[in-house]
């Protein structure tokens, strides 16, 4: 784990980051949720949307009427139980900390590997950058459009309340 000085340096300098989290999906997956690239906290924890202030898990659990999944095992079981696949648009990029606006040198993940092995009915991208990158790098290959959902990041708290997020994410239910 980086020391405080190293953590501060990571937040302010561009780093080449390679996606190391496995996609979560199976044959029964009907919805694919794609972020941009795992945050430093998610990479450290080894699972998606791991920052304690990220609201994705709270939004999804409230929409599904379940208690909040906490552990990685609980989150994986939650996703499978609700036929939700999860991955990220990018395989690698240069990025400052978790700042999507700093992304350069983006290389896409092979989204078709999930689409061909599951029953995805809709692809959702979380945040403007994920949506833009999917549209530019993945859509020409997959031919499957994505639907924009607002970011659940703590950086988006001022712009998007929990209630607004739940209203926006409710569309997922139509495809499950």
N, C-alpha and C positions, 0 to 999 in steps of 0.2 A: 504494500500500500504506500502511495507517495506521501512524503512528509509535507507539512504545511507549505513550505517554500516551493516544493515541486508542484503541489496542487495549484498554487497561485500562478506559477509559470505556465502550467498546462492551460489554464483559463485564458491566458493572454497571447499565446503563440499558436500559430497554425501547426497542427500535428497530422501526420499521415495516419489514418485509422483504418484498420481492416475489420470488417464485420465478422465476429466470431460466435455469435449466438445462432443456434440452430433454429430453423423455422419450425413453428408449431402448426401442424395440420395432420389430417388423416383423410381417408376416403370420404367420410361423412361431412367434412367441412363445407359450409355453404357461404360463409362470409369471410373475406380476407381483409384484415386491417393492416395497413402498411404505414409505418412511420418513416422517418428519413434515415437515421442512423442511431444506434443506441447511444444514450448519453454516457458521460464518464461514470455516473452512479450505476446505470444499468450494466455497463461493461464490468464494473467492479463487483456487482451483485450476481452477474451472470444470467440476468433475465430482463425482459422488456418492461419499460415504464416503472423502474425501480425507485426513482426519486420519491421520498416520502410525501412530497407536496404535489406530485403529479396526480391528477384526478381521474385518469383513465379507469383504474380498477374500481374506484368509487362509483363512477358513472355507470359502468357496465353492471356492477353488482346491484345497484339500485334499479336499473332497468329490468334486470332479470328477477328481481325480488328475492335476492339472496344476501347472505352475510358477506362482508368484504373478505375476499381471499387474501391471505397474508403471505404465506410461504410460496416458494416457487412451485412446489408440488400442488398446492391448492389452486394456484393460478392456472397451471397446465390442465388440471382436472376440470376447472371451471370452463376453460376454452373448449375443451373436447366435449363436455356435457352440453354446451350451447352451440356446437358446430361452428366455432369461430377459429379461423386460421390467423396466425400473426407472424409477421416478418417485417423487414424494412426494405425500402426501395434500393438502398445503396449497399454494394459489396465493399467499397472503399471510397475514401475521399480525404481531403485535407480539411480540417475544421478546428476552430478555436473552442475548446471546451464543449459546450452543448449548443453553441450559437449557430443555428442553421443558416443564418444570413452570411456566415463566413465561409460556407462550403465552396470548395473549388476542386477541380480534378476528379469529379464524380464518376464512378464506375458502377453500373447497375447490377443488382442481383438477378439471377435467372428466375424471374417470376413464373415463367412457363412451367418450371419444375413442379410448382404447387398446382397451377391450373390444370395440368395434365393428369395429376394424381388425386384429384379431389372433385367435388361437385360444387365448386364456387359459383354462386349466383350473382354476387356483386363484390366489387373491389372498392374499399374505402381508404382514402389517404388522409392522415391526420396532420393538418397544418398546410399552410400555403406552399412551403418549400417542398414538402413531400409530394404534394399534388403537382407542382410545376415539374419536378424532376421525373415523376412517373410519366407525365404527359410527354416530356421530351425524350426520355431514355427508354422507357418500358412499353408504353402504348404502341409505338411503331412495330414492336416485336410481338406483343401479346394480342393486339387488336381488341383488347378488352378495356373499355373506358373505366376510369375511376371516378368515384364521387368524393367530393371534398367534405371533410369534417373539420371543425376547428381544433386547434391544438389544445391538449389537456395539460400542457406544461405549466409549471408555476409562473413562468415568464408571461403567460397569457391570462393571468388571473384578473387583471384590471379590465381587460377587454371582454372577458367572457365569464359569466357567473356559472356556478354549478347547475343551476336550474336551466340556463340557456344551453349548456352542454348537453344535459339530459334531453331537452327538447330536440336538439340537433341530432343526437346519436340515436334517438328513438327510431329513425328510419331503418336502422339495422334490423330491427324486429320484423320488418316486412319481408326479409330474405331468409329468415331462419325457419 
